[in-house]
Amino acid sequence: MKLVATTFVGLEEVLAKEIEAIDGKHINIGTRAVTFEGSKKQLYRANLELRTAVRILQVLDEFQVKTEEQLYNRVKAFNWPHYFDVDQTFAITPVVHSYLFTHSHYVALKTKDAIADRFREELGRRPNVNLLTPHMRINIRIQGKNATLSLDSSGDSLHKRGYRIQTVKAPINEVLAAGMLKIAGWKGDRPFLDPMCGSGTIPIEAALMAANIPANFYRKGFGFQNWNNFDAEQWEEILSSAREQFRTPEVPIIGYDKSLRAVKIIDDNLREVKMSETIQIEKQNFLKSEAPFEEGLLIMNPPYDERLTREDIGAFYKKIGDQLKQNFAGWDAWIISSNMEALKEVGLRTSKKMTLYNGPLECKYQHYELYQGSRD
């Protein structure tokens, strides 16, 4: 079957490598998505294991469409009662970039009508729509005159791992955090520090990777579990195999935050993933701290400028740079920020930089190699 894993801009190549690791075939990298071929097993594993995927879609049909009537007829032609029951609810997710169809809501309405009418003709009644928590999510994408009809096997977005009980303001997305760790080369083989960890997302993702725990192992459920062809036995085999590969991280994973409230929130989240003994959280002001080890990997997501003036944020980033230079020689440091001017104030030479998106914000993700002594 043809599958599509969606992701964020900048994480496509990372996601493609993850798909290769679960034996996906014919992998093709696009923009914010990677397509591949796989069996039901790969569909299940993709939802469970892919750390940088947002959703996993199973493509049902690809066709050209120029009118609403063509769209309605093509969607209605599917044997929808084969995929889900009339007593289940469904919802349509439209993604439309077309001069032929200018209103995504109308595309969703025609798709919904076609599915409902197919049920009504075969069974005499139709399933209800539930926009918030449907049993079945159906994706219709129209690009120009090219349409793709898919089943959303994930249900809720895969960034909802199941461990985030509480958050601080503007928490970083779990998928983005995992992507940042993979780009930085995190393999759980050296000390890790997030010195401004907020609700603890980056350290938790680092710990899950170091412990070889699948990204969504603690999640409550997936969309494919509501499908008529759900194979509970195969799913349990996949979960059992994953459990057997858990391991205890061999390196320290540390998070700092100067807010006592944030530290308490992280403690609650850690209990959900049974990581209270794996991750060390400290109430600590990074700018006044010493490096906990001689070398390691540091990733930070500092404030961008929400509550600080331009002058203050520039001075703040300069202090970050000074702290890294003076106290973290020997470390690899990565900083993500949407404030390009403030990043210049860090004052350190970047060895790598790339563009990522934190929600709608375009960010730079920059690597600093903090050599001891001179680089030469």
CORZIJO-V309346 format. One record per backbone hydrogen bond with DSSP energy under -0.5 kcal/mol. CO is the residue of the C=O (numbers start at 1). NH is the residue of the N-H. If there is no record, write none. Layout:
CO:NH  CO:NH
This chain:
1:38  2:59  3:36  4:6  4:57  5:34  6:54  6:55  8:11  9:357  11:15  12:16  13:17  14:18  15:19  16:20  17:21  18:22  19:22  19:24  20:23  25:37  28:35  30:32  32:7  33:30  34:5  35:28  36:3  37:25  39:43  40:44  41:45  42:46  43:47  44:48  45:49  45:50  46:50  48:216  49:51  50:53  54:158  55:6  55:57  56:153  56:154  57:4  57:59  58:151  61:149  63:147  67:71  68:72  69:73  70:74  71:75  72:76  73:77  75:78  78:80  79:82  80:83  80:84  83:228  85:88  89:135  89:136  90:130  91:138  92:94  93:140  95:142  97:144  101:98  102:104  103:107  104:108  105:109  106:110  107:111  108:112  109:113  110:114  111:115  112:116  113:117  114:118  115:119  116:120  117:121  118:122  119:123  119:124  119:125  120:124  128:90  136:91  137:152  138:93  139:150  140:95  141:148  142:97  142:144  143:145  143:146  145:65  145:147  146:143  147:63  148:141  148:150  149:60  149:61  150:139  151:58  151:153  152:137  153:224  154:156  157:160  159:161  163:165  168:171  173:177  174:178  175:179  176:180  177:181  178:182  179:183  180:184  181:186  182:185  191:297  192:254  193:195  193:299  194:197  194:256  197:200  200:204  201:205  202:206  203:207  204:208  205:209  206:210  207:211  208:213  209:212  211:247  212:214  214:217  216:219  222:225  223:226  224:227  227:230  230:232  231:235  232:236  233:237  234:238  235:239  236:240  237:241  238:242  239:243  240:244  241:245  242:245  243:246  247:249  252:192  253:280  254:194  255:282  256:197  257:284  258:260  259:263  260:264  261:265  262:266  263:267  264:268  265:269  266:270  267:271  268:272  269:273  270:273  270:275  271:274  275:278  275:279  278:253  279:281  280:255  282:257  282:284  284:286  285:288  286:289  296:332  297:193  298:334  300:336  309:313  310:314  311:315  312:316  313:317  314:318  315:319  316:320  317:321  318:322  319:323  320:324  321:325  322:326  323:327  324:328  327:291  328:331  330:296  331:333  331:370  332:298  333:368  334:300  335:366  337:364  338:340  339:343  340:344  341:345  342:345  343:346  344:347  352:367  354:356  354:365  356:363  357:359  358:361  361:358  363:356  364:337  364:366  365:354  366:335  367:351  367:352  368:333  368:370  369:371  370:330  371:373
